[in-house]
Amino acid sequence: MLSNTAVPQEYGAFRDAVRNGETRVNREVSMQMNLIDDLIDDPRYFYDSEAIQGYINFCENEMVLPDGSDLTLLPTFKLWAEDLLAWYYYVDEERFNPRTGEFEVVKRKMRLRNRQFLIIARSNSKSFYASTIQFYGLVVDTDTTQQTHTAPTMKQGREVTGPIKTCLARAKGPVLKFLTQGDNKSRSGKTLAKLTSTKEGIENKITNSILEIKPMSVDTLQGLKNKYATLDEWLSTDIRENVISTLEQGAAKQDDYIVLAVSSEGTVRDSIGDSIKMELLSILRGDIYDPHTSIWYYKLDDISEVKDPTAWVKASPNIGATVKYETYRRDVDRMKYNPSYRNDILSKRFGIPVSGHTYFFTYDEIQRHTPFNVDGEICAMGMDASQGDDFWAFTWLFPSGGRIYGVKSRAYIAQSKYNKQTSATKLKYDRLIAEGSLVVMDGNILDWMEVFEDVVEYIAEHDWAVLAFGFDPYNAGPFVEKWSTDFGDIGIEVVRQGVRTESVPLGEIKTMMLNRELVFDEELMEFAFGNAIVEEDNNGGRKLYKKRNDEKIDNVSALMDAWVAYTRNKEAFE
């Protein structure tokens, strides 16, 4: 039944569950729900209940699970497929009527959704969902000719075609039994199936359609005229080419085409994947109006929710069905004690974008504390001067008289450097600017005098008494000379970067972080701690470094300088 007022059956049940508190969703899914509500209220768009019911009937009556058992579709599959397949609109089309000899305007029904993006935690059967869409198109859509699935590796590609081959072998329902049985119409007299798996792919000889696996590269995918195209794990590898756009360009030559992109979150930053996510977020926020795109982006709203099992459903909506809560709990415990697991688990299990390297601090250690006030307190200051594209960073350490130390931070970047950042990085920087921890200064390079004046003013605003000042000497000369002239040279300490000078303070800071003895409440500090990688030599010596230029660690370096200055001048703080 076609209606421009009806609430979609699967979405309606899902929305009720969310409203009743039975299901928790994240910000991005909530925004998608708002967009669907807008479609319901828009008289231009029609919901076709028969379209989603046809998909459900085909899947449950004809398909089987990879192990051969009967398939009952997950509610999420129905929800996603409904959003993809069941929305339509009408376009006016001029056609020639041979009976009247005149051109007439007729209305043609068109599928509204051409793109669907599903970003979801691993073990939520996203690849099997893609299988159902491809198989449905191959069997039910009589206009289909070319279908393509692509993934970073052929092994990942077979995760979509493998279940289809299982269905062909089992031939559970009447449609597949008919299509997989042979006929005697070949010239050689051989019995040939109408739907079969061949060396080239999976073929439907009735519609002359074929589903093929292709490598995930622009060169391979360019020029294809797919009606159905699926991509798997497009965020999980370092893809520098926009393969989704390439598939769309070819698919756009077909009516009612579908490009379905499924993936778990990746650990590669500033790739084309991050750029695409920025576009998707703009659509979800309403900055870009695009009713042709369906977006289901599952992730935790905040890293602190990793500790809350009731929040895990935000990233993994099929938890309890396709993956056990106990599996998640084991992963959380594992990353607490072994940082090498941290990034993969945060991204793959919880949808939190991180980079794929081993970091010095665990996710528990880098959690911000409750906001606190240290106005009027004594402190040690650390400075890491700008080196090209780096921040000019300052960190202040406030001894409490016990084992707890307060930490405040501030950093500076030139306007030209800010302008060159990617959209994803700018989004991060804008949050730091909003909290007041990052300052953008005019010009192409940072002027040390302008930085000096702002820092002095910032210190005066908070009435801090700086009793010790540690710094790495690189590019710091004029600033330190001015500081010494204005405030005296007592407590000024040179802290040269390198294994010999960094090993001990890094180890001490690590211990304090583990024991939650360093108290910080700014995202800038959380950002810097989260980017910190430590290189260890054969003698166990440690040196702080970053993997990528956009992963700023400058305020951790400044904290280390402040800590060294403090330990060398403890008597001043007693």
C-alpha positions as CSV (number, residue, x, y, z in Angstrom):
1,M,0.0,0.0,0.0
2,L,1.3,3.4,-1.0
3,S,0.8,6.4,1.3
4,N,2.2,9.8,1.9
5,T,1.0,10.0,5.5
6,A,1.6,6.5,6.9
7,V,4.3,5.8,9.5
8,P,6.5,3.0,8.2
9,Q,5.8,-0.2,10.1
10,E,9.3,-1.1,11.1
11,Y,10.4,2.4,11.8
12,G,7.2,3.1,13.8
13,A,8.0,0.1,16.1
14,F,11.6,1.3,16.5
15,R,10.6,4.8,17.3
16,D,8.1,3.7,19.9
17,A,10.8,1.6,21.6
18,V,13.1,4.6,21.7
19,R,10.4,6.9,23.0
20,N,9.5,4.4,25.7
21,G,13.1,4.0,26.8
22,E,13.3,0.4,25.7
23,T,16.0,1.2,23.2
24,R,18.9,3.6,23.6
25,V,20.3,5.5,20.6
26,N,23.1,7.8,20.0
27,R,23.0,11.4,18.6
28,E,23.5,10.3,15.0
29,V,20.7,7.7,15.0
30,S,18.5,10.2,16.7
31,M,19.2,12.7,13.9
32,Q,18.4,10.1,11.3
33,M,15.0,9.5,13.1
34,N,14.3,13.2,12.8
35,L,14.9,13.1,9.1
36,I,12.6,10.1,8.7
37,D,9.9,12.0,10.6
38,D,10.3,14.8,8.2
39,L,9.8,12.4,5.3
40,I,6.6,11.2,6.9
41,D,5.3,14.8,7.1
42,D,6.3,15.7,3.6
43,P,3.5,15.1,1.1
44,R,6.0,14.7,-1.8
45,Y,7.2,11.3,-0.5
46,F,5.4,8.0,-0.3
47,Y,5.8,5.0,1.8
48,D,5.2,1.6,0.1
49,S,4.5,-1.1,2.7
50,E,4.5,-3.8,0.0
51,A,8.1,-3.0,-0.9
52,I,9.4,-3.8,2.6
53,Q,7.1,-6.8,3.0
54,G,8.4,-8.2,-0.3
55,Y,12.0,-8.0,1.0
56,I,11.0,-9.6,4.3
57,N,9.1,-12.4,2.6
58,F,11.9,-13.1,0.1
59,C,14.6,-13.3,2.8
60,E,12.7,-15.4,5.3
61,N,11.0,-17.7,2.8
62,E,13.9,-18.2,0.4
63,M,17.2,-17.5,2.3
64,V,19.0,-19.4,5.0
65,L,21.7,-18.5,7.4
66,P,25.4,-19.3,6.5
67,D,25.2,-22.4,8.6
68,G,22.1,-23.6,6.7
69,S,19.5,-22.9,9.4
70,D,16.3,-21.0,8.9
71,L,16.6,-17.2,8.6
72,T,14.5,-14.8,10.8
73,L,15.5,-11.3,10.0
74,L,16.7,-9.1,12.8
75,P,14.6,-6.1,13.5
76,T,17.6,-3.9,12.5
77,F,17.7,-5.5,9.0
78,K,14.0,-4.7,8.6
79,L,14.5,-1.2,9.8
80,W,17.5,-0.5,7.5
81,A,15.9,-2.2,4.4
82,E,12.6,-0.4,4.9
83,D,14.5,3.0,5.0
84,L,16.3,2.0,1.8
85,L,13.6,0.2,-0.3
86,A,10.2,1.5,0.8
87,W,10.3,5.3,0.1
88,Y,9.2,6.6,-3.3
89,Y,8.4,9.8,-5.1
90,Y,6.9,10.8,-8.5
91,V,8.5,12.7,-11.3
92,D,6.8,14.1,-14.4
93,E,7.9,12.6,-17.6
94,E,7.0,13.4,-21.1
95,R,6.1,10.4,-23.3
96,F,4.8,10.1,-26.8
97,N,1.4,8.5,-27.2
98,P,1.2,6.8,-30.6
99,R,-2.6,6.5,-30.4
100,T,-3.0,10.3,-30.1
101,G,0.1,11.3,-31.9
102,E,0.9,13.7,-29.1
103,F,3.4,13.9,-26.2
104,E,1.8,13.5,-22.8
105,V,3.0,14.2,-19.3
106,V,2.9,11.1,-17.1
107,K,4.0,10.5,-13.5
108,R,6.7,7.9,-13.0
109,K,7.3,6.3,-9.6
110,M,10.9,6.5,-8.5
111,R,12.7,5.0,-5.5
112,L,13.7,7.8,-3.1
113,R,16.8,6.3,-1.5
114,N,19.8,5.7,-3.8
115,R,22.5,5.6,-1.1
116,Q,22.6,4.0,2.3
117,F,25.5,4.2,4.8
118,L,25.7,1.8,7.7
119,I,28.5,2.4,10.1
120,I,28.3,-0.1,13.0
121,A,30.3,-2.1,15.4
122,R,31.8,-5.4,14.3
123,S,29.8,-8.6,14.8
124,N,26.5,-7.0,13.9
125,S,26.0,-9.0,10.7
126,K,26.4,-6.0,8.4
127,S,28.0,-8.1,5.6
128,F,25.1,-10.5,5.8
129,Y,22.7,-7.5,5.5
130,A,24.5,-6.5,2.3
131,S,24.1,-10.1,1.1
132,T,20.3,-9.9,1.5
133,I,20.1,-6.6,-0.5
134,Q,22.3,-8.0,-3.3
135,F,20.4,-11.3,-3.4
136,Y,17.0,-9.6,-3.3
137,G,18.1,-7.4,-6.2
138,L,19.5,-10.3,-8.2
139,V,16.4,-12.4,-7.9
140,V,13.4,-10.0,-7.5
141,D,14.4,-7.0,-9.6
142,T,13.8,-7.9,-13.2
143,D,15.6,-4.9,-14.6
144,T,18.9,-5.7,-12.9
145,T,21.9,-6.4,-15.2
146,Q,25.1,-5.5,-13.4
147,Q,25.7,-5.9,-9.6
148,T,29.0,-5.3,-7.8
149,H,30.4,-5.9,-4.4
150,T,33.7,-4.5,-3.4
151,A,35.9,-4.8,-0.3
152,P,39.5,-4.2,0.7
153,T,40.3,-7.9,0.2
154,M,38.7,-10.8,-1.8
155,K,38.3,-12.7,1.5
156,Q,36.2,-9.8,2.9
157,G,34.3,-9.7,-0.5
158,R,33.3,-13.4,-0.2
159,E,31.6,-12.6,3.2
160,V,28.8,-11.1,1.0
161,T,28.7,-13.7,-1.8
162,G,29.3,-16.7,0.4
163,P,25.9,-16.7,2.1
164,I,24.2,-16.3,-1.3
165,K,26.0,-19.4,-2.6
166,T,24.8,-21.3,0.5
167,C,21.2,-20.2,-0.3
168,L,21.7,-21.5,-3.9
169,A,23.0,-24.9,-2.7
170,R,20.1,-25.3,-0.2
171,A,17.3,-23.8,-2.4
172,K,14.9,-23.6,0.6
173,G,11.9,-21.7,-1.0
174,P,9.9,-22.2,-4.2
175,V,11.5,-19.3,-6.0
176,L,15.0,-20.6,-5.6
177,K,14.0,-24.2,-6.2
178,F,12.6,-23.0,-9.6
179,L,15.6,-20.9,-10.4
180,T,18.2,-23.4,-9.5
181,Q,16.6,-26.4,-11.2
182,G,17.8,-27.1,-14.7
183,D,16.1,-26.9,-18.1
184,N,16.7,-28.6,-21.4
185,K,16.9,-25.6,-23.6
186,S,20.7,-25.6,-24.2
187,R,22.0,-26.5,-27.6
188,S,24.0,-29.4,-26.2
189,G,21.0,-30.8,-24.5
190,K,22.7,-30.2,-21.0
191,T,20.5,-29.2,-18.1
192,L,21.3,-25.6,-17.0
193,A,20.1,-23.8,-14.0
194,K,18.6,-20.3,-14.3
195,L,20.4,-19.0,-11.2
196,T,23.8,-20.3,-10.6
197,S,27.3,-19.6,-9.3
198,T,30.0,-19.4,-12.0
199,K,33.6,-18.4,-12.2
200,E,32.7,-14.8,-13.0
201,G,30.1,-14.5,-10.2
202,I,26.5,-15.3,-9.4
203,E,24.4,-15.2,-12.6
204,N,20.6,-14.9,-13.2
205,K,20.2,-16.1,-16.8
206,I,16.6,-14.9,-16.9
207,T,17.4,-11.3,-16.4
208,N,21.0,-11.6,-17.8
209,S,22.3,-10.3,-14.5
210,I,25.5,-11.0,-12.7
211,L,26.8,-10.2,-9.3
212,E,30.7,-9.9,-9.1
213,I,33.3,-9.2,-6.5
214,K,35.7,-6.4,-7.5
215,P,38.8,-5.0,-5.8
216,M,38.3,-1.7,-4.0
217,S,40.0,0.7,-6.4
218,V,38.9,3.5,-8.7
219,D,40.6,1.9,-11.7
220,T,38.7,-1.3,-11.2
221,L,35.3,0.2,-10.4
222,Q,35.3,3.0,-13.0
223,G,32.8,2.7,-15.8
224,L,30.6,0.1,-14.2
225,K,26.8,0.5,-14.6
226,N,25.6,-1.1,-11.5
227,K,22.0,-1.1,-10.4
228,Y,23.1,-2.6,-7.0
229,A,26.5,-1.8,-5.6
230,T,27.7,-2.7,-2.1
231,L,30.9,-1.8,-0.3
232,D,32.2,-3.5,2.8
233,E,34.7,-2.1,5.4
234,W,35.4,1.1,3.5
235,L,36.4,2.8,6.7
236,S,38.7,0.0,7.9
237,T,41.5,0.5,5.5
238,D,43.7,3.4,4.3
239,I,41.6,4.2,1.2
240,R,42.7,7.5,-0.5
241,E,40.3,7.2,-3.4
242,N,36.6,7.9,-3.3
243,V,35.4,4.6,-4.5
244,I,31.9,5.3,-3.3
245,S,31.7,8.3,-5.7
246,T,33.1,6.2,-8.5
247,L,30.4,3.6,-8.0
248,E,27.7,6.3,-7.9
249,Q,28.8,7.8,-11.1
250,G,28.3,4.5,-12.9
251,A,25.1,3.6,-11.0
252,A,23.5,7.0,-11.8
253,K,23.0,5.8,-15.3
254,Q,20.4,3.3,-14.0
255,D,16.9,4.1,-12.6
256,D,16.4,3.3,-8.9
257,Y,20.0,2.3,-8.4
258,I,21.3,1.5,-4.9
259,V,24.8,2.0,-3.4
260,L,25.0,0.4,0.0
261,A,28.2,1.2,2.0
262,V,28.7,-0.8,5.2
263,S,31.6,-0.7,7.6
264,S,32.8,-0.7,11.2
265,E,34.7,2.4,12.3
266,G,38.4,2.5,11.1
267,T,41.7,3.4,12.7
268,V,42.9,5.5,9.7
269,R,42.4,9.2,10.2
270,D,42.2,11.9,7.5
271,S,41.5,9.4,4.8
272,I,38.6,9.8,2.3
273,G,36.5,7.9,4.8
274,D,36.7,10.8,7.3
275,S,35.8,13.2,4.6
276,I,32.7,11.2,3.7
277,K,31.7,11.0,7.3
278,M,31.8,14.8,7.5
279,E,29.4,14.9,4.6
280,L,27.1,12.4,6.3
281,L,27.1,14.4,9.5
282,S,26.2,17.5,7.5
283,I,23.2,15.6,6.1
284,L,22.2,14.4,9.5
285,R,22.4,17.9,11.0
286,G,20.3,19.3,8.2
287,D,23.1,21.5,6.8
288,I,22.8,19.6,3.5
289,Y,19.3,18.5,2.3
290,D,19.6,15.1,0.8
291,P,16.5,12.8,1.0
292,H,18.2,10.3,-1.3
293,T,20.7,9.2,1.4
294,S,19.9,6.9,4.3
295,I,22.4,7.1,7.2
296,W,22.6,4.7,10.1
297,Y,25.7,5.7,12.1
298,Y,26.0,3.7,15.4
299,K,28.6,4.7,18.0
300,L,28.9,5.8,21.6
301,D,28.2,9.4,22.2
302,D,31.2,9.7,24.6
303,I,34.2,7.5,25.5
304,S,33.1,7.4,29.1
305,E,30.1,5.2,28.0
306,V,32.6,2.4,27.4
307,K,32.2,1.7,31.2
308,D,28.4,1.5,30.9
309,P,27.0,-1.8,29.5
310,T,23.6,-0.2,29.0
311,A,25.1,2.2,26.5
312,W,26.8,-0.4,24.4
313,V,23.6,-0.9,22.3
314,K,24.3,2.6,20.9
315,A,27.3,1.2,19.0
316,S,26.1,-2.4,18.7
317,P,22.3,-2.5,18.2
318,N,22.3,-6.3,17.7
319,I,24.2,-6.9,20.9
320,G,22.6,-9.9,22.7
321,A,21.6,-11.4,19.3
322,T,24.7,-11.5,17.1
323,V,27.3,-10.8,19.8
324,K,27.3,-11.4,23.5
325,Y,27.6,-8.8,26.3
326,E,30.2,-11.1,27.8
327,T,32.4,-10.6,24.7
328,Y,32.2,-6.8,25.1
329,R,33.0,-7.1,28.8
330,R,36.1,-9.1,28.1
331,D,37.3,-6.6,25.5
332,V,36.8,-3.7,27.9
333,D,38.8,-5.6,30.6
334,R,41.5,-6.4,28.1
335,M,42.0,-2.9,27.0
336,K,42.2,-1.6,30.6
337,Y,45.4,-3.6,31.2
338,N,46.9,-3.7,27.7
339,P,46.9,-0.4,25.7
340,S,47.8,-2.3,22.5
341,Y,44.2,-3.4,22.3
342,R,42.8,0.0,23.0
343,N,42.5,1.5,19.6
344,D,41.1,-1.5,17.8
345,I,38.5,-2.1,20.5
346,L,37.4,1.5,20.8
347,S,36.9,1.8,17.0
348,K,35.6,-1.7,16.1
349,R,33.4,-2.3,19.2
350,F,32.3,1.2,20.1
351,G,32.6,3.2,16.9
352,I,35.0,5.8,18.5
353,P,37.4,7.1,15.8
354,V,41.0,6.6,16.9
355,S,44.3,5.9,15.1
356,G,45.7,2.4,14.8
357,H,48.8,2.7,16.9
358,T,49.8,1.6,20.4
359,Y,49.5,4.5,22.7
360,F,51.2,5.2,26.1
361,F,48.0,5.9,28.1
362,T,45.0,3.7,28.4
363,Y,41.5,5.0,27.7
364,D,40.7,5.0,31.5
365,E,43.8,7.2,32.2
366,I,42.9,9.9,29.7
367,Q,39.4,10.5,30.9
368,R,38.8,14.1,31.9
369,H,37.9,14.9,35.5
370,T,35.2,17.0,37.0
371,P,35.9,20.7,36.3
372,F,37.9,22.4,39.1
373,N,39.2,25.9,40.0
374,V,42.9,26.6,40.8
375,D,42.7,30.4,40.7
376,G,45.2,32.0,43.0
377,E,47.3,28.9,43.3
378,I,51.1,28.3,42.9
379,C,52.3,26.3,40.0
380,A,55.0,25.1,37.7
381,M,54.8,26.0,34.0
382,G,56.0,23.9,31.1
383,M,56.4,25.2,27.5
384,D,56.8,23.4,24.2
385,A,57.6,26.0,21.6
386,S,56.1,25.7,18.1
387,Q,58.1,23.7,15.6
388,G,56.5,24.4,12.2
389,D,53.0,23.0,12.2
390,D,53.0,22.1,15.9
391,F,51.1,23.9,18.6
392,W,52.9,26.4,20.9
393,A,51.9,24.7,24.1
394,F,51.8,25.5,27.8
395,T,50.8,23.3,30.7
396,W,50.6,24.4,34.3
397,L,51.1,21.9,37.2
398,F,49.5,22.7,40.6
399,P,50.8,20.8,43.6
400,S,48.0,20.2,46.2
401,G,50.3,19.5,49.0
402,G,49.6,15.8,48.7
403,R,49.9,13.3,45.9
404,I,47.3,15.0,43.7
405,Y,48.3,17.5,41.0
406,G,46.0,19.8,39.1
407,V,46.8,20.4,35.4
408,K,45.6,23.2,33.2
409,S,46.6,23.8,29.5
410,R,46.6,26.2,26.7
411,A,47.9,26.1,23.1
412,Y,48.4,28.4,20.1
413,I,48.1,28.0,16.4
414,A,48.6,30.4,13.5
415,Q,45.5,31.2,11.4
416,S,47.1,30.0,8.2
417,K,47.9,26.6,9.8
418,Y,44.3,26.3,11.1
419,N,43.0,27.0,7.6
420,K,45.0,24.1,6.1
421,Q,43.5,21.5,8.4
422,T,41.1,18.9,7.2
423,S,37.4,19.3,8.0
424,A,37.6,16.5,10.6
425,T,40.6,18.2,12.3
426,K,38.9,21.6,12.2
427,L,35.9,20.1,14.0
428,K,38.2,18.9,16.8
429,Y,40.0,22.3,16.9
430,D,36.8,24.2,17.1
431,R,35.8,22.4,20.2
432,L,39.1,23.3,21.8
433,I,38.7,26.9,20.7
434,A,35.2,26.9,22.3
435,E,36.5,25.7,25.6
436,G,39.2,28.3,25.6
437,S,42.2,26.0,25.5
438,L,43.2,26.7,21.9
439,V,43.9,30.2,20.6
440,V,44.1,31.0,16.9
441,M,46.4,33.9,16.1
442,D,46.6,36.0,13.0
443,G,49.2,35.4,10.4
444,N,51.3,32.6,8.8
445,I,53.5,31.9,11.8
446,L,53.2,32.4,15.5
447,D,54.8,35.6,16.8
448,W,56.6,34.8,20.1
449,M,55.9,38.2,21.5
450,E,52.1,37.9,20.9
451,V,52.2,34.5,22.5
452,F,54.2,35.8,25.4
453,E,51.8,38.7,26.0
454,D,48.7,36.4,25.9
455,V,50.2,33.9,28.2
456,V,51.2,36.5,30.8
457,E,47.7,38.0,30.6
458,Y,46.2,34.5,31.0
459,I,48.3,33.8,34.0
460,A,47.3,37.2,35.5
461,E,43.6,36.5,34.9
462,H,43.8,33.4,37.0
463,D,46.1,35.0,39.6
464,W,48.7,32.1,39.3
465,A,52.1,32.3,40.9
466,V,54.6,30.5,38.6
467,L,57.4,29.3,40.8
468,A,59.2,27.1,38.2
469,F,59.4,27.2,34.4
470,G,60.6,24.2,32.4
471,F,61.1,24.3,28.6
472,D,62.7,22.6,25.7
473,P,65.2,25.0,24.2
474,Y,64.3,24.6,20.6
475,N,62.9,27.9,19.3
476,A,62.3,29.1,22.9
477,G,65.2,31.5,23.2
478,P,63.5,35.0,22.9
479,F,60.5,33.9,24.9
480,V,62.6,32.6,27.8
481,E,64.9,35.7,27.7
482,K,61.8,38.0,28.0
483,W,60.4,35.8,30.8
484,S,63.7,36.0,32.7
485,T,63.9,39.8,32.2
486,D,60.3,40.4,33.4
487,F,60.0,37.8,36.2
488,G,63.6,36.8,37.1
489,D,65.6,33.7,36.3
490,I,64.9,31.7,39.5
491,G,63.2,28.3,38.8
492,I,63.9,28.3,35.0
493,E,64.9,24.9,33.8
494,V,66.1,23.6,30.5
495,V,64.5,20.2,29.6
496,R,66.0,18.9,26.5
497,Q,64.0,16.3,24.5
498,G,65.5,12.9,24.1
499,V,65.7,9.5,25.7
500,R,68.1,10.5,28.4
501,T,66.0,13.3,29.8
502,E,62.5,12.0,29.0
503,S,62.6,8.4,30.4
504,V,62.3,9.2,34.1
505,P,59.6,11.9,33.9
506,L,57.6,9.9,31.4
507,G,57.6,6.9,33.7
508,E,56.5,9.1,36.7
509,I,53.7,10.7,34.7
510,K,52.5,7.3,33.5
511,T,52.3,6.1,37.1
512,M,50.5,9.3,38.2
513,M,48.0,8.9,35.3
514,L,47.4,5.2,36.2
515,N,46.7,6.3,39.8
516,R,44.5,9.2,38.7
517,E,46.9,11.6,40.5
518,L,47.0,14.1,37.6
519,V,43.7,15.9,37.6
520,F,42.7,17.7,34.3
521,D,39.4,18.9,33.0
522,E,40.1,20.2,29.5
523,E,39.6,18.4,26.2
524,L,42.9,19.7,24.9
525,M,44.8,17.7,27.6
526,E,42.6,14.6,26.9
527,F,43.4,15.1,23.2
528,A,47.2,15.3,23.8
529,F,47.3,12.3,26.2
530,G,45.3,10.2,23.7
531,N,47.8,11.0,21.0
532,A,50.9,10.2,23.0
533,I,53.1,7.3,21.7
534,V,56.3,6.4,23.5
535,E,59.2,4.9,21.7
536,E,61.4,2.5,23.7
537,D,65.0,1.6,22.9
538,N,66.9,-1.6,23.7
539,N,67.9,-0.3,27.1
540,G,64.3,0.5,28.2
541,G,64.8,4.3,27.5
542,R,61.6,6.1,26.5
543,K,61.0,9.0,24.2
544,L,57.7,10.7,23.5
545,Y,56.6,11.0,19.9
546,K,53.5,11.2,17.7
547,K,52.6,9.1,14.7
548,R,51.0,11.8,12.6
549,N,51.3,15.6,12.5
550,D,47.6,16.1,13.3
551,E,47.9,14.0,16.5
552,K,49.2,16.8,18.7
553,I,51.1,15.8,21.8
554,D,52.6,19.2,22.6
555,N,50.8,19.7,25.8
556,V,52.0,16.4,27.1
557,S,55.6,17.5,26.3
558,A,54.8,20.8,28.1
559,L,53.5,18.8,31.1
560,M,56.7,16.8,31.2
561,D,58.7,20.1,31.2
562,A,56.6,21.4,34.1
563,W,57.0,18.2,36.1
564,V,60.8,18.3,35.7
565,A,60.9,22.0,36.7
566,Y,58.7,21.3,39.7
567,T,60.9,18.3,40.9
568,R,64.0,20.4,40.6
569,N,62.5,23.2,42.6
570,K,60.4,21.4,45.2
571,E,61.7,23.5,48.0
572,A,60.0,26.6,46.5
573,F,56.6,24.9,46.8
574,E,57.0,23.9,50.4
